């Protein structure tokens, strides 16, 4: 396992390096932050002084070198607008995004997998047709539109839930459902197709012929093998939820990393953008490694690092 993990870790470090480097270059292409930062009556001298303080007068290669040296020392600089450490700015919002992402992931598992299993077991029935229709609509509807629809129905018309902000459980309901909509629909379809493939295998018919209870056949034999193909997609979903929460956080004014990155892009706050993307990239890498390791748990015949 160690022989497999070490190359994966080195590869992951290279991926994070490339992503952060691209973000460094891309953030410089969105404009001059001093134009958004300086007051309307600011003089040319004060603007030049601000650019010099932030190192924006240095050649791009020098700025990039200083940025990499800061990353090595875990010094990501200060926010241009709040003058607080960029790392602290992102970390103060991280738990809100993690909370929203985990709630959405739980909904994906609680909705997508059971309905997918039910649709596969009752293939061609009315529940199967309804599940397939829900999955189709869920994957076709943009999450920002779903969020606005939920706000209109449950917050404006019915008055059951708040429209925005982070507070108690009631504030989490609508953003979590919105963020989980696409993932739950995708998990539903993948679980159904995986279960249909597994249920057609000979060992399932053998288990049924031996008189095993239907629930035992489904849970211990069919579902476990079907999840082996689904676990990769679920892992990618878990990673994407953290990054994909940007639009949902903006719609619901959820004070997370996604909303902070969105605001920082509009303000051209380079340090905060770079730290936010770095956190998301590391999250992707960690989840992908955990997905690889989970194969051994689901199927002991698979050995991490073995060739297929």
N, C-alpha and C positions, 0 to 999 in steps of 0.2 A: 504493500500500500504506500509506503514511504517513497518507493521508487516512482510511483505514479504521481504522488502529491507534489513532490519537489518540482518537476517540470511544469505541473499545472500552476503552482504558485509563481514560478518565474514567468510563465506565459501571462498570468493574471496581472502581474506587476507591469509587464510590457503593455498590456491593454489599457490599464489605468493611465500609464504615462502618455500613450498616444491620445487618449480621450482628453486628458487635461491639457495637453499641448494644443490640440485642435480648438479647445474652448478658449485658451489664451489668445490664439490668433483670431478666432471668430469674434471674441468680445471687443477686440481692437477695431474691428470693421464696422461696428454699429454706431460709431461716432465718438466725439470728444466729450468726456464726462464733465469737463470744466464748463462747457456751454450750458449744461443743465444745472451745474452747481453754482456758478458765479451769479451774483446779483445783476440786475439790469443796468445799474449805474456803475458797475465795476470797471476799473481802468485797465488798460493794457498791461500796466506794470503789475497789478495785483493778479491778473489772470496768468501772466507769465510766472509769477512767484508760486502760484498754486500748481501749475504744471511742473515746475522744478521740484517742488516739495513731494509730488507724487511720482517723480521720475519719468514723466511723460515726454520730457525733452530728450531723453536718451534714445539712441538707436534701438530699433525693435529687438535686435539680437541681444543687446545689453539688457533690455527689460526682461527678455525671456530667460537669460542667464540668472538675473537676480530673482526671478520668480522660482526657477528650479532650486536655487540655493535656499530660498525661503521654505519651499516644500520639504526639502531634506531636513531642515532645522525645525519643521513644524511651525514655521512662522509665516502665516498667510497674509500678513498686512492688516491694515485697518479699513473699515468701510469709509468710502469717500464722503458720505453724507452724515453718518452718525459718529464717525471718528472712534468707533468701538472696534475691538478686534473682530475681523471677519469670521474667524472660527467660532467665537462666542455668539455672534449673531445667528449663525446657522444652527449651532447646538441648542440654542434657546428655543428654536422652532422644531427641532427634530422629533421630539416625543409626540407632538401634535400630529405630525405626518405619519409616524409609525403607528400611533393609535388608530388613525383613520384607515391606514393600509391593512392592519391586522383585522379590524372589524369587517372590512370589505372582503378579505380573504376567507374569514370564517363564513360569511354569507355565501361566497362562491362554493365552498365545500358543502355547506348545509343545504343549498338549493340545487346546485348543478349536479353533484354526484348522485344523490338519491333519486332525483327525477330522471336522470339519465339511465340509472339501473332499472327503474320502473318501466321506462319506455322500451328498454331492450327486452325485458321479460314479457311485456305485453305488446309485442311488435304487431303493428297493423291495427291496433285497437284505437278507440277514441282517445284515451289518455296519451297514447303514443303520438297521435296526430296533433293533439293540443301541445304536447311538449316540444315537438318539432317546430310548430308555429311560433311558440314563445321563444325558442332558441333563435329562429330566423329573425324575428323582430328585435330581439335583444342585441344581436350582432349588427343589425343594420342601423340602429338608432344611435346617434352620437351622444356621448355622455353629457355634454353641456345641455343638449335639448332635453334629455331625460331629467336632468336636474331642474331645469326651468319648469318642466311639466309637473314634477313632484312639488315644487314650491307653490305653483298655482293651485294645485288640488288640495294638498294637505296643510299648507300654511295660509294661503290667501282665502280660499273658499271655505275650508272646514275649520281652520284655526287650531288644528291639533298640535302642530309642531312649529318651532321657530324657523325663520327663514335664513338666518345666518349666525355666525359667531360660534365660539366654543365655550361650553359650560357643562351642563349635566348630560345624562344619557340622551335626552330628547334632542339635543343639538347634534348628536352623532348619527341619528337614524337616517335622515335624508341624504347627507353626504356619503355615508357608507353604502346605501342602496344604489346611489348614482354611480359610485366608483366600481361597485361589484356587478353592475348590469351586464356589461360586455363579457366579463370573465365568467359569470355564471352561465350565460348562454353558450359560450364556447366549451366550458366544462361539461355542460349537459350533452352537447352533440358528441364530444370526444368520448365521454363515458358510454353513451349509447352505442357508438360504433365499436368501441373496444369490447364491450360486453357481448355484442352480437357476434364478433369474431371468436371470442373465447367460448361462448355457448355452443358453437358449431363444432368444437373439437371432440375427439373420441373420448378423452378422459372424463369429460363432463357427462357424456352419455353413459359411460361405465359407472361413474359415481351414482348416477340416477338409477341405473339398473341394479346396483347393490342395495337399494332401498334407503339411501341416505336422505335425510330430511331436506326439503327444498331450500330452506333457509341456510342449512349447512353447505349445500352445494353452491349456492349463490355467494355467500359471504367468505367461506374458507377456500373455495377453489376458483370460482369464476371471477369474483371481484378483485381478489388479490392479484391475479395475473393480468386483469384488465388495467389495474392501476399502475402496473409497471410501465406501460406506454404512456399513461397520463401524467405520471409524476414529473417528467421533464417539462411538460406544458404548464403544470401547476407551479413548478419552480420559477419558470419564466414569468408567469402571471404575478407571482409574489414580488418578483423584482420590478416588473413593470408598474405595479400598483404605486410604488414609491415615486417613480418618475412620472407616471400618468396622473398623479393627483394634482398636478399644477392647475389644470382647467377647473377641476372640481373645487379646489381650494379657493380659486378666484370667484367662482359662481356663488359659493356659500360663505365667502369671507372667512374661511377657515385659516387660522394663524399658523400655517405650517411652512415647511421649507419650500414647497412649490409656489405658494403665493409670494414668499420672500424673493425667490429667483425671478418671478414675473415682474415684481416691482423693481428689482435691481437691474433687470434688462432695460426697462423703460427709463431708469435713471442713469444707466451706464455705469453702474457700480461694479467695476471689474473684480475687486477682491472677493466680494460676496458671491458673485456669479461663479467664480472659479472654485470656491470652497463648496458651494452647493452642488455643482456638477461632480466634484471629486467624491463627495459623500455618496451620491447616487451611483457613480461608477464602482466604488468599493462595494456597495450593497449588491450590485449585479454580480460581481465576482464572487463574493461570499456565498450567495444563494446558489450559483452554478456549481460551486465546489460541494456544497451540501447536497445538491441533487445527485451528483455523481456518487457520493458516499451512501445515499439512501438506497441505491440499487441493491447493495448487499443485504439490507434489512428486508426488502420486499422479496428478493429471490436469492437465497444463499448460493445458488449455483453460479451466480455472476460474481466474478472477482474483479475488483477495481484494477484497471491496468491491463486486463487480459484482452487479447485481440479477438474481435468478432468477425 
